Amino acid sequence: MPTTPPPDGAARSAEELNAAIRALWIGPGGHPTLRLSEEQRAEYHQLLAELDRVERGDVTTAA
């Protein structure tokens, strides 16, 4: 389930980013995934970087 940034460059909230990160680690049937694919790993790192920017206040969430 790839996540994409919201349209118009709007920033996602920390809550949305955490939900997307959790979704990567939950496999079919709601069981934790032990390994991420290369694509999932890249998405995970992108989400972590985005979450870091949000937590540092480097972005503004859209109203």
N, C-alpha and C positions, 0 to 999 in steps of 0.2 A: 504494500500500500504506500506508494511514494507520496510524500507530501510536497506541495509546491507553495512557494510564497504567495500570499494573497495578492489579488490584482492591485494595480496602481502603486505598487511598492509600499503598501501599508505594512507596518510592522505587526508581527504576531505578539500576543502577550506571553509572559512566562508560563502561564497556565496552559495556553495552547501548545507552546513548544514542548513542555513537559509531557503533555498528552501524546504528542506525536512521537516523542522519544520512547515513551512506554509502549506505544502501539508497535514500534519496531521490534521490541523484545517479546511481545506476546505472539505466540505461534497459533496455528489452527487449533480450534477447540479451547482457546484460552490458556494454553500451556506455555510456560516460558520457553523461548528459543535459546538454545545453547550456543549457536553460532549464527552470525550474520553473513549474508552473501557479500561479495565485494561491493555491489550496488548499495545494499543496505548499510554497509559500513561507511561508505562515502556520504550517504544521506545522514547517518548518525553524527558524523563529524561536522557536517554543515549545520545540523540542528544545534549541536553543542556550541558552535561558534556564534550562531544567531542568539541563542539563549544567553551566552556570555555578554554579548553586546547589549541585550535588553537589560540584564541585571546590572550592568555598569552604567546604564542610562545613556548609552551612545545612540539610541534611536528613540523616536517618539511614536507612540501608538496612535493610530488614526481614530478620530472621534466618531 
